[in-house]
Amino acid sequence: MRKSEYKRGATEALDSSALLLREVADSFSEWAGTAAREIVLRLRKGAKVICCGNGGSAADAQHVAAELSGKFYLNRRALPAIAITTNPSSVTAISNDYGYEHVFSKQIEGLGRRGDVLLAFSTSGGSPNVLKAMSLARKMGMFVIGFTGVKGGSFARKCDMCLVVPSPDCPRIQEAHIAVGHSICFLVEKAMFGGK
């Protein structure tokens, strides 16, 4: 490729992302505020946030958990948030002993409590292990917040609330998920600790 083609390709990708993020901001700002409020209400009652997803969605789950348990903007006490994608021994043992579709639900079974929040990420909405975790979490009385793309309609119906990014493009969906995830982390931190 010529230098100009690289630049044109980068511009197209970034413009595509910017357009989708503008659409998501226009359509889902109230949704993000509601999600943050639900998380804050539960954290104040002693609940925790558990996050899961596969591949890039695992990275998003880990990213959001890190922002909550560490810091977003403020130096403050840690919030109880964990990504259940991060322990290779648990992931491989559960996958080996029960099958990969149980890798998150078994951890939810052990770690989850009524009133906790599950943040479930799936760009396709078809991840069997995430769906199984969501189902168990709801049976246990956890509040399930989903993140998916335009093909995830049935996934969304299994959540208490769900961000359905209006795109079929996996990278664009993931960019929107982390942008909205960041907005939720910002709002949770501000509500819990003040600041910006």
FIRO-495490 format. One record per residue (C-alpha): chain; x negated, y, z negated; residue number from 0. Coordinates in steps of 0.1 Angstrom, whole numbers, plus 5000, padded with zeros to 4 digits. Example, Ala and Ser with C-alpha at 12.3 -4.5 7.8 and 13.67 -1.06 7.14 Angstrom:
FIRO-495490
<'A',<4877,4955,4922>,0>,
<'A',<4863,4989,4929>,1>,
END
This chain:
FIRO-495490
<'A',<5000,5000,5000>,0>,
<'A',<4989,5036,5007>,1>,
<'A',<4985,5060,4978>,2>,
<'A',<5017,5079,4990>,3>,
<'A',<5037,5046,4988>,4>,
<'A',<5026,5040,4952>,5>,
<'A',<5037,5075,4943>,6>,
<'A',<5070,5072,4962>,7>,
<'A',<5077,5038,4945>,8>,
<'A',<5069,5053,4910>,9>,
<'A',<5092,5082,4917>,10>,
<'A',<5120,5060,4928>,11>,
<'A',<5117,5038,4897>,12>,
<'A',<5115,5067,4873>,13>,
<'A',<5144,5086,4890>,14>,
<'A',<5165,5054,4888>,15>,
<'A',<5158,5051,4851>,16>,
<'A',<5165,5088,4845>,17>,
<'A',<5198,5087,4863>,18>,
<'A',<5209,5056,4843>,19>,
<'A',<5198,5071,4810>,20>,
<'A',<5218,5103,4818>,21>,
<'A',<5249,5081,4825>,22>,
<'A',<5243,5062,4793>,23>,
<'A',<5239,5094,4773>,24>,
<'A',<5271,5108,4787>,25>,
<'A',<5291,5076,4781>,26>,
<'A',<5276,5060,4749>,27>,
<'A',<5264,5088,4726>,28>,
<'A',<5296,5084,4704>,29>,
<'A',<5290,5046,4705>,30>,
<'A',<5255,5051,4692>,31>,
<'A',<5267,5073,4664>,32>,
<'A',<5293,5048,4654>,33>,
<'A',<5267,5020,4654>,34>,
<'A',<5244,5040,4633>,35>,
<'A',<5272,5049,4608>,36>,
<'A',<5282,5012,4605>,37>,
<'A',<5245,5003,4598>,38>,
<'A',<5242,5030,4572>,39>,
<'A',<5274,5020,4554>,40>,
<'A',<5261,4985,4551>,41>,
<'A',<5225,4994,4541>,42>,
<'A',<5239,5015,4513>,43>,
<'A',<5257,4984,4500>,44>,
<'A',<5224,4964,4500>,45>,
<'A',<5227,4947,4534>,46>,
<'A',<5199,4941,4559>,47>,
<'A',<5196,4943,4596>,48>,
<'A',<5186,4912,4616>,49>,
<'A',<5176,4915,4652>,50>,
<'A',<5172,4889,4680>,51>,
<'A',<5167,4885,4717>,52>,
<'A',<5146,4867,4743>,53>,
<'A',<5117,4879,4764>,54>,
<'A',<5119,4917,4769>,55>,
<'A',<5150,4917,4746>,56>,
<'A',<5128,4900,4719>,57>,
<'A',<5105,4929,4723>,58>,
<'A',<5134,4953,4719>,59>,
<'A',<5146,4935,4688>,60>,
<'A',<5111,4936,4673>,61>,
<'A',<5108,4973,4682>,62>,
<'A',<5140,4983,4665>,63>,
<'A',<5133,4963,4634>,64>,
<'A',<5098,4979,4632>,65>,
<'A',<5113,5014,4635>,66>,
<'A',<5137,5006,4606>,67>,
<'A',<5113,4987,4583>,68>,
<'A',<5084,5011,4589>,69>,
<'A',<5093,5046,4599>,70>,
<'A',<5108,5065,4628>,71>,
<'A',<5099,5101,4621>,72>,
<'A',<5098,5102,4583>,73>,
<'A',<5074,5088,4557>,74>,
<'A',<5100,5071,4535>,75>,
<'A',<5108,5038,4518>,76>,
<'A',<5112,5008,4541>,77>,
<'A',<5147,4997,4552>,78>,
<'A',<5154,4960,4552>,79>,
<'A',<5152,4950,4588>,80>,
<'A',<5137,4919,4604>,81>,
<'A',<5133,4905,4639>,82>,
<'A',<5138,4867,4638>,83>,
<'A',<5118,4864,4670>,84>,
<'A',<5084,4869,4654>,85>,
<'A',<5076,4837,4634>,86>,
<'A',<5060,4812,4659>,87>,
<'A',<5062,4784,4633>,88>,
<'A',<5100,4789,4628>,89>,
<'A',<5106,4794,4665>,90>,
<'A',<5087,4763,4676>,91>,
<'A',<5099,4741,4647>,92>,
<'A',<5136,4749,4652>,93>,
<'A',<5133,4746,4690>,94>,
<'A',<5115,4712,4686>,95>,
<'A',<5138,4698,4660>,96>,
<'A',<5172,4712,4670>,97>,
<'A',<5169,4727,4705>,98>,
<'A',<5161,4762,4716>,99>,
<'A',<5198,4772,4715>,100>,
<'A',<5196,4770,4677>,101>,
<'A',<5164,4791,4673>,102>,
<'A',<5182,4821,4660>,103>,
<'A',<5213,4806,4644>,104>,
<'A',<5193,4784,4620>,105>,
<'A',<5174,4816,4609>,106>,
<'A',<5207,4834,4605>,107>,
<'A',<5220,4805,4584>,108>,
<'A',<5191,4810,4560>,109>,
<'A',<5186,4847,4560>,110>,
<'A',<5220,4862,4568>,111>,
<'A',<5246,4873,4542>,112>,
<'A',<5281,4887,4544>,113>,
<'A',<5279,4924,4552>,114>,
<'A',<5245,4922,4570>,115>,
<'A',<5242,4935,4605>,116>,
<'A',<5230,4915,4635>,117>,
<'A',<5216,4934,4665>,118>,
<'A',<5218,4910,4694>,119>,
<'A',<5200,4918,4726>,120>,
<'A',<5207,4900,4759>,121>,
<'A',<5204,4918,4793>,122>,
<'A',<5224,4890,4810>,123>,
<'A',<5248,4884,4782>,124>,
<'A',<5243,4846,4788>,125>,
<'A',<5216,4836,4764>,126>,
<'A',<5229,4805,4746>,127>,
<'A',<5207,4811,4715>,128>,
<'A',<5218,4847,4711>,129>,
<'A',<5255,4837,4716>,130>,
<'A',<5252,4809,4690>,131>,
<'A',<5236,4834,4665>,132>,
<'A',<5264,4859,4671>,133>,
<'A',<5291,4833,4666>,134>,
<'A',<5276,4821,4633>,135>,
<'A',<5269,4857,4621>,136>,
<'A',<5306,4866,4626>,137>,
<'A',<5317,4834,4608>,138>,
<'A',<5295,4844,4579>,139>,
<'A',<5310,4879,4578>,140>,
<'A',<5281,4898,4593>,141>,
<'A',<5287,4928,4616>,142>,
<'A',<5275,4921,4651>,143>,
<'A',<5263,4949,4674>,144>,
<'A',<5254,4937,4709>,145>,
<'A',<5233,4951,4737>,146>,
<'A',<5238,4938,4772>,147>,
<'A',<5242,4948,4809>,148>,
<'A',<5271,4951,4833>,149>,
<'A',<5273,4913,4837>,150>,
<'A',<5277,4907,4799>,151>,
<'A',<5315,4911,4796>,152>,
<'A',<5321,4879,4778>,153>,
<'A',<5291,4886,4756>,154>,
<'A',<5306,4919,4746>,155>,
<'A',<5339,4903,4736>,156>,
<'A',<5320,4882,4710>,157>,
<'A',<5306,4914,4693>,158>,
<'A',<5322,4938,4668>,159>,
<'A',<5308,4965,4691>,160>,
<'A',<5287,4963,4722>,161>,
<'A',<5266,4986,4744>,162>,
<'A',<5273,4974,4780>,163>,
<'A',<5248,4992,4802>,164>,
<'A',<5264,5000,4836>,165>,
<'A',<5236,4983,4856>,166>,
<'A',<5227,4948,4869>,167>,
<'A',<5190,4957,4870>,168>,
<'A',<5171,4940,4841>,169>,
<'A',<5143,4967,4837>,170>,
<'A',<5168,4995,4837>,171>,
<'A',<5191,4977,4812>,172>,
<'A',<5161,4972,4788>,173>,
<'A',<5151,5009,4792>,174>,
<'A',<5186,5019,4782>,175>,
<'A',<5187,4995,4753>,176>,
<'A',<5155,5009,4737>,177>,
<'A',<5166,5045,4743>,178>,
<'A',<5199,5038,4725>,179>,
<'A',<5181,5017,4699>,180>,
<'A',<5158,5047,4692>,181>,
<'A',<5188,5070,4689>,182>,
<'A',<5204,5046,4664>,183>,
<'A',<5171,5044,4644>,184>,
<'A',<5169,5082,4644>,185>,
<'A',<5204,5086,4631>,186>,
<'A',<5201,5059,4604>,187>,
<'A',<5169,5074,4591>,188>,
<'A',<5184,5109,4591>,189>,
<'A',<5215,5097,4572>,190>,
<'A',<5195,5077,4547>,191>,
<'A',<5167,5101,4540>,192>,
<'A',<5174,5135,4555>,193>,
<'A',<5149,5152,4577>,194>,
<'A',<5150,5162,4614>,195>,
END
